[in-house]
């Protein structure tokens, strides 16, 4: 690894007041990077606060030190010297946490989304990194903060989830090198695997079965669409976040180039997820609908009914399929 | 890596007549190791023959040099100086290829199955290796044969398939270190991922949907049983090997300790697959039924009808669940 020229950790001293925040609806990479960097910062600084907007997702409650995460309260308005914003392409994705950013003297934006808007005073953006956790590894390693099992567990979790278990094409030789080093710290991959992948409630598995039998395939077998009406969540006793994974099954069908998941949130609000298999850049498709993301995985929210939202999505995709 | 004391490649010279063989119903690790070692041997030896018993599985036809694999013909009886047997716990799993072994002066048995019977003149058995491909990497590296993109592609394929994409607990820091080195040879992981995971025929996806809606859960939610009658394969237009993957979905359900897949091959022949989540050693369960395998993944063949076979399996599992 080349020595980093301006390591943002060099701005931190023992008495700095530091906040670490991430995007709404946190996933493995945002939680892993937030906790991983938070734990590393605590080794060099006495006042580190980690915030998330939402409730901590139960699935990730195996992560070390997740109890240290605070829910944002309005009295936390006291200014921070430094605010690290992780895995967040856009200030709008910060939800309430945006107020923390606004009450910080310096904002350090560390992210791997190509669509990042460079909203920080310092912006460390690497669209070639597999994950924000991979970037945090490099920052922490370069600054010679000692890794431990807890930090390694957090960073491993972000890397394994954002690379689809090391098989998406964001995975590089360097990704595996990092993971090899993290595993030397004796992280319990059995426990991580169990929590991430081997503990699926039966209702989510039955729901997957239902979805696979009700796929809409169109555009000469290149497009798969999954529609999830609000009622269906009730029928299977699921929350919105339980549903997201099914889109990958649709993408992985022979001939399918793009898979779309339409989730009816309310009568006039539909969350849309996109997955691309090879050449289609779905970050652009999502951007045209007011969203964003990566080339092969992106999302947007459409403020229409389900039928209307579906038509808009089909229109956008007609141009690229 | 420590220098290997008796590297079996030191037995090979330029004019040796060498065969490389693997088990019946070859999977990613047996094909990857057979082709990977075969390609490496061709760099140091002029007469290398690679055999498999069965037709080459279409899914793996992206592997380099798979055209070099021969189907065993009885005229191939001429004695070999050396026969490398890979990823094969037991001579019985060699099928017809056993004749090649019997017509070889020295047999070199390289395998990572704990149940290996040490049937070779030289036995290199490492039950801690993630895969036979990982062992072949070490043998080739130690002997200083130069890796290239083709060899790397073969070995990567065996490692990624036998580790369930690097998440099973056979995955170690060393596994990731190897993969990091293999990826430096610019293997096309997009293409490998596409062929292994993103090219599933629609009928196999619909079949998965059907199976997930027809699981039998018993023993207080600890055991999931999938029964596949011969007729069902016809209905979905599937071959036996298309079916195997569904067992993992059953294992990954919350509370399930063991998943079983019963495949009716004929009226009096049932192939049984076992997957364990944590503490149950299913290699022992399979051994009690005349089969074998790994602690968390094993199999056996029961020569009874489906109902009888199921009863036998339930009896065996009652003791351990």
Interface residues (C-beta under 8 A of the other chain):
Chain A: X160 X164 X165 X166 X167 X168 X169 X171 X172 X173 X174 X175 X176 X177 X179 X180 X181 X183 X184 X189 X190 X193 X194 X197 X198 X199 X200 X201 X202 X205 X206 X208 X209 X210 X211 X212 X213 X215 X217 X249 X251 X252 X253 X254 X255 X277 X278
Chain B: X160 X164 X165 X166 X167 X168 X169 X171 X172 X173 X174 X175 X176 X177 X179 X180 X181 X183 X184 X189 X190 X193 X194 X197 X198 X199 X200 X201 X202 X205 X206 X208 X209 X210 X211 X212 X213 X215 X217 X249 X251 X252 X253 X254 X255 X277 X278
